[in-house]
Amino acid sequence: MTEPTPAEIAAELFAREGTGKAWDLTIEEVEEGFARVSMPIRTDMTNGHRTIHGGMIFALADTAFAYACNSRNVATVAQGASIVFLAPASEGETLVAEARELALSGRSGAYSVSVATGDGRAVAQFQGHSRAIGGAVIAKA
């Protein structure tokens, strides 16, 4: 059996979760150590200032991070993450999160995720640290 592609791994993770579907998340591209996902901002994702809630921005970045760090078909989870919010975004806009692997050593990895509007305006910067927990995301036959 051939190894699953990073895109197949992300699709399998997406199929198992409820969050991505609930948020109308789209997987745009996944390669080894990289993932790009997008999400339209809806009214139910906004805060009292009528801008997207910071938790939704974090969740989008975390999802891109998950697809990037699981892209080698090794089950991997977050061991830590932080985010800096740079600018607001509003209902009707689309957010795009791009996760890039910065370093991988043993079971630990470091990732940077940029979050921007569809027209490229920076919204947030997320830093994630991963930990491989072993086993495959998609079991070999």
Contacts in CASP RR format, 6 or more apart in sequence:
PFRMAT RR
TARGET T0000
AUTHOR 0000-0000-0000
METHOD contacts of the structure
MODEL  1
MTEPTPAEIAAELFAREGTGKAWDLTIEEVEEGFARVSMPIRTDMTNGHR
TIHGGMIFALADTAFAYACNSRNVATVAQGASIVFLAPASEGETLVAEAR
ELALSGRSGAYSVSVATGDGRAVAQFQGHSRAIGGAVIAKA
1 140 0 8 1.000
1 141 0 8 1.000
3 73 0 8 1.000
4 12 0 8 1.000
4 73 0 8 1.000
4 137 0 8 1.000
4 138 0 8 1.000
6 30 0 8 1.000
6 31 0 8 1.000
6 32 0 8 1.000
6 33 0 8 1.000
6 34 0 8 1.000
6 35 0 8 1.000
6 67 0 8 1.000
6 71 0 8 1.000
6 72 0 8 1.000
7 27 0 8 1.000
7 29 0 8 1.000
7 30 0 8 1.000
8 138 0 8 1.000
9 30 0 8 1.000
9 67 0 8 1.000
9 70 0 8 1.000
9 71 0 8 1.000
9 73 0 8 1.000
9 137 0 8 1.000
9 138 0 8 1.000
10 27 0 8 1.000
10 30 0 8 1.000
10 35 0 8 1.000
10 67 0 8 1.000
10 70 0 8 1.000
10 71 0 8 1.000
11 27 0 8 1.000
12 137 0 8 1.000
12 138 0 8 1.000
13 66 0 8 1.000
13 67 0 8 1.000
13 70 0 8 1.000
13 137 0 8 1.000
14 20 0 8 1.000
14 21 0 8 1.000
14 25 0 8 1.000
14 27 0 8 1.000
19 25 0 8 1.000
19 59 0 8 1.000
19 63 0 8 1.000
20 63 0 8 1.000
23 39 0 8 1.000
23 45 0 8 1.000
23 56 0 8 1.000
23 59 0 8 1.000
23 60 0 8 1.000
24 39 0 8 1.000
24 40 0 8 1.000
24 42 0 8 1.000
25 37 0 8 1.000
25 38 0 8 1.000
25 39 0 8 1.000
25 60 0 8 1.000
25 63 0 8 1.000
26 37 0 8 1.000
26 38 0 8 1.000
26 39 0 8 1.000
27 35 0 8 1.000
27 36 0 8 1.000
27 37 0 8 1.000
27 67 0 8 1.000
28 36 0 8 1.000
28 37 0 8 1.000
28 38 0 8 1.000
28 96 0 8 1.000
29 35 0 8 1.000
29 36 0 8 1.000
30 36 0 8 1.000
30 67 0 8 1.000
30 68 0 8 1.000
30 71 0 8 1.000
31 71 0 8 1.000
32 71 0 8 1.000
32 72 0 8 1.000
33 68 0 8 1.000
33 69 0 8 1.000
33 71 0 8 1.000
33 72 0 8 1.000
33 99 0 8 1.000
33 100 0 8 1.000
33 101 0 8 1.000
33 111 0 8 1.000
34 68 0 8 1.000
34 71 0 8 1.000
34 98 0 8 1.000
34 99 0 8 1.000
34 100 0 8 1.000
34 101 0 8 1.000
35 64 0 8 1.000
35 65 0 8 1.000
35 66 0 8 1.000
35 67 0 8 1.000
35 68 0 8 1.000
35 71 0 8 1.000
35 98 0 8 1.000
35 99 0 8 1.000
36 64 0 8 1.000
36 96 0 8 1.000
36 97 0 8 1.000
36 98 0 8 1.000
36 99 0 8 1.000
37 60 0 8 1.000
37 63 0 8 1.000
37 64 0 8 1.000
37 67 0 8 1.000
37 96 0 8 1.000
37 97 0 8 1.000
38 94 0 8 1.000
38 95 0 8 1.000
38 96 0 8 1.000
38 97 0 8 1.000
38 118 0 8 1.000
39 56 0 8 1.000
39 60 0 8 1.000
39 94 0 8 1.000
39 95 0 8 1.000
39 97 0 8 1.000
40 92 0 8 1.000
40 93 0 8 1.000
40 94 0 8 1.000
41 52 0 8 1.000
41 56 0 8 1.000
41 89 0 8 1.000
41 90 0 8 1.000
41 91 0 8 1.000
41 92 0 8 1.000
41 93 0 8 1.000
41 94 0 8 1.000
41 95 0 8 1.000
42 91 0 8 1.000
42 92 0 8 1.000
43 91 0 8 1.000
45 52 0 8 1.000
45 53 0 8 1.000
45 56 0 8 1.000
45 91 0 8 1.000
46 52 0 8 1.000
46 53 0 8 1.000
46 90 0 8 1.000
46 91 0 8 1.000
47 53 0 8 1.000
47 54 0 8 1.000
49 88 0 8 1.000
50 90 0 8 1.000
50 91 0 8 1.000
51 88 0 8 1.000
51 89 0 8 1.000
51 90 0 8 1.000
52 88 0 8 1.000
52 89 0 8 1.000
52 90 0 8 1.000
52 91 0 8 1.000
52 93 0 8 1.000
52 95 0 8 1.000
52 123 0 8 1.000
54 85 0 8 1.000
54 124 0 8 1.000
57 83 0 8 1.000
57 85 0 8 1.000
57 89 0 8 1.000
57 95 0 8 1.000
57 115 0 8 1.000
57 123 0 8 1.000
57 124 0 8 1.000
58 81 0 8 1.000
58 83 0 8 1.000
58 124 0 8 1.000
58 126 0 8 1.000
60 95 0 8 1.000
60 97 0 8 1.000
60 115 0 8 1.000
61 81 0 8 1.000
61 83 0 8 1.000
61 97 0 8 1.000
61 99 0 8 1.000
61 113 0 8 1.000
61 115 0 8 1.000
61 124 0 8 1.000
61 126 0 8 1.000
62 78 0 8 1.000
62 81 0 8 1.000
62 113 0 8 1.000
62 126 0 8 1.000
63 97 0 8 1.000
64 97 0 8 1.000
64 98 0 8 1.000
64 99 0 8 1.000
64 113 0 8 1.000
65 78 0 8 1.000
65 81 0 8 1.000
65 99 0 8 1.000
65 111 0 8 1.000
65 113 0 8 1.000
65 126 0 8 1.000
65 128 0 8 1.000
65 130 0 8 1.000
66 76 0 8 1.000
66 78 0 8 1.000
67 99 0 8 1.000
68 99 0 8 1.000
68 100 0 8 1.000
68 101 0 8 1.000
68 111 0 8 1.000
69 76 0 8 1.000
69 78 0 8 1.000
69 99 0 8 1.000
69 101 0 8 1.000
69 109 0 8 1.000
69 111 0 8 1.000
69 130 0 8 1.000
70 76 0 8 1.000
70 137 0 8 1.000
73 136 0 8 1.000
73 137 0 8 1.000
73 138 0 8 1.000
74 132 0 8 1.000
74 134 0 8 1.000
74 135 0 8 1.000
74 136 0 8 1.000
74 137 0 8 1.000
75 132 0 8 1.000
75 133 0 8 1.000
75 134 0 8 1.000
75 135 0 8 1.000
75 136 0 8 1.000
75 137 0 8 1.000
76 130 0 8 1.000
76 131 0 8 1.000
76 132 0 8 1.000
76 133 0 8 1.000
76 134 0 8 1.000
77 130 0 8 1.000
77 131 0 8 1.000
77 133 0 8 1.000
78 128 0 8 1.000
78 129 0 8 1.000
78 130 0 8 1.000
78 131 0 8 1.000
79 108 0 8 1.000
79 129 0 8 1.000
79 130 0 8 1.000
79 131 0 8 1.000
80 128 0 8 1.000
80 129 0 8 1.000
81 126 0 8 1.000
81 127 0 8 1.000
81 128 0 8 1.000
81 129 0 8 1.000
82 126 0 8 1.000
82 127 0 8 1.000
82 128 0 8 1.000
83 124 0 8 1.000
83 125 0 8 1.000
83 126 0 8 1.000
83 127 0 8 1.000
84 124 0 8 1.000
84 125 0 8 1.000
84 126 0 8 1.000
85 123 0 8 1.000
85 124 0 8 1.000
86 122 0 8 1.000
86 123 0 8 1.000
86 124 0 8 1.000
86 125 0 8 1.000
87 121 0 8 1.000
87 122 0 8 1.000
87 123 0 8 1.000
88 123 0 8 1.000
89 95 0 8 1.000
89 117 0 8 1.000
89 121 0 8 1.000
89 123 0 8 1.000
93 117 0 8 1.000
93 118 0 8 1.000
94 117 0 8 1.000
94 118 0 8 1.000
95 115 0 8 1.000
95 116 0 8 1.000
95 117 0 8 1.000
95 118 0 8 1.000
95 123 0 8 1.000
96 115 0 8 1.000
96 116 0 8 1.000
96 117 0 8 1.000
96 118 0 8 1.000
96 120 0 8 1.000
97 113 0 8 1.000
97 114 0 8 1.000
97 115 0 8 1.000
97 126 0 8 1.000
98 113 0 8 1.000
98 114 0 8 1.000
98 116 0 8 1.000
99 111 0 8 1.000
99 112 0 8 1.000
99 113 0 8 1.000
100 111 0 8 1.000
100 112 0 8 1.000
100 113 0 8 1.000
101 109 0 8 1.000
101 110 0 8 1.000
101 111 0 8 1.000
102 109 0 8 1.000
102 110 0 8 1.000
102 111 0 8 1.000
102 112 0 8 1.000
103 109 0 8 1.000
103 110 0 8 1.000
104 110 0 8 1.000
106 132 0 8 1.000
107 131 0 8 1.000
107 132 0 8 1.000
108 129 0 8 1.000
108 130 0 8 1.000
108 131 0 8 1.000
108 132 0 8 1.000
109 129 0 8 1.000
109 130 0 8 1.000
109 131 0 8 1.000
110 127 0 8 1.000
110 128 0 8 1.000
110 129 0 8 1.000
110 130 0 8 1.000
111 127 0 8 1.000
111 128 0 8 1.000
111 129 0 8 1.000
111 130 0 8 1.000
112 125 0 8 1.000
112 126 0 8 1.000
112 127 0 8 1.000
112 128 0 8 1.000
113 125 0 8 1.000
113 126 0 8 1.000
113 127 0 8 1.000
113 128 0 8 1.000
114 122 0 8 1.000
114 124 0 8 1.000
114 125 0 8 1.000
114 126 0 8 1.000
115 122 0 8 1.000
115 123 0 8 1.000
115 124 0 8 1.000
115 125 0 8 1.000
115 126 0 8 1.000
116 122 0 8 1.000
116 123 0 8 1.000
117 123 0 8 1.000
END
